[in-house]
Amino acid sequence: MSKVSRTPLTARRGGALRGEALAPGDKSISHRALILGAMTVGETRISGLLEAGDILNTAKAMRQFGAEVTRVGVGEWLVWGTGVGGWGQPEADLDFGNSGTGSRLVMGAMATTPISAVFTGDESLRKRPMRRVLEPLTNFGATYEAGAGGLMPVTLHGTDRPICIDYEVTVASAQVKSALLLAALGAPGLTRITQRALTRDHTEHMLRAFGADVRVEPLQDGGERICVMGEVELRPGRIVVPRDPSSAAFLVVAALIVPGSEVFIPGVLLNPRRTGLIETLLQMGADISIADRRESGGEDTGDLLVRHSELRGIEVPPERAPSLIDEYPILAIAAANAGGSTAMRGLEELRLKESDRLLAIVHGLRACGVQVEELEDGMMIHGCSGGLPGGATIGTHMDHRIAMSFLVAGLASRAPVTVDDVSMIATSFPEFEPLMRSVGAQLS
Ligand code: S3P
């Protein structure tokens, strides 16, 4: 099991942030590229893969199932898979470290293959709910044993006689939906998955790129039904991973709140189901221009130019939550710097991330001198109009996004902000510190 030592870091106010910054590859797409590559016979070439802890753990798991996964250059990876249903029995436990996405997607991908595996992770992952994925997977015929409360370590037994399912996902989770779509590949015939919330759709996009038959029907209530044909032979291909908007978010908000800043962030993924933060910041008065919108690897991308802006508080529509679910911590920092109050609701899922993010944000902002009300399903932040007091040490609770968000807060605070541990940042954004420094951030 993963163990990491604590490394604190302090961010302080300095000059304007300026220059060009390259965000790392998208985490969601990187996981999916490795997993689908491993479910395909033949060579899949991946460019721009995120080389961060979470993804390296998924790569290791794919090797444990028998795929050949090779790094041939910076962000350049080759995967030779063993086909749908072709994964072999892993000899050791699968350790996914901090990654909910890696572990849950892989549970789905192996559920319709007759092998068993033990899934485990670090202290944070071992507190996160797994039944949301495991229970629906039993409908395909898989069985499992989990710890009390459905926690890891989990032993999953894939089935040798999978059946197709018609299932409605009740949680607003792309991970659950994706796990079921990946499991459906091994079941004979058509599987139908219905979801009311429009969560990120990278699995659907990538399945099509690998030659699977995936159809999406919009439903009258705003949800959708995804139909996928099982027992397919996937076609190996070439995946170009766009840059992660959830990582670019830290650069975007830093540029918005540090006076005089102007930062250019090229090639960012702009899938409409991932652009909730940009939409919200624009509504708050942010100066963000998007240029050269283009398609890259089947996904929308574009270049962002972000300039310091006087932000104002707004009410964030709760139905927007799935499209900015990972961005609430950094949105909270933008809201704390804005004039007026920002209300965020519909955030139940935020309590189930790498930490209880709702609580971590509320406590962190209060420690920085910001007035915040914690609501059962969200929070109300009373902004400081650019005058964030700061001067606190923040508990990051093994949560990379809490760590990065409060370091960004420190760049615009009157007194420095220290985060108690930056080691988890490497799970999603190993270049965060040097990249922030390269545009002028004061981190020490
Ligand atoms: C992800 C889905 C989201 C998100 C996570 C990545 C994915 O989780 O928070 O960082 O790649 O499918 P949920 O499915 O739990 O909402």
Residues whose N, C-alpha, C, O or C-beta is under 5 A from the ligand:
A	BS01	S3P	S28 T101 A172 S173 A174 Q175 V176 I325 D326
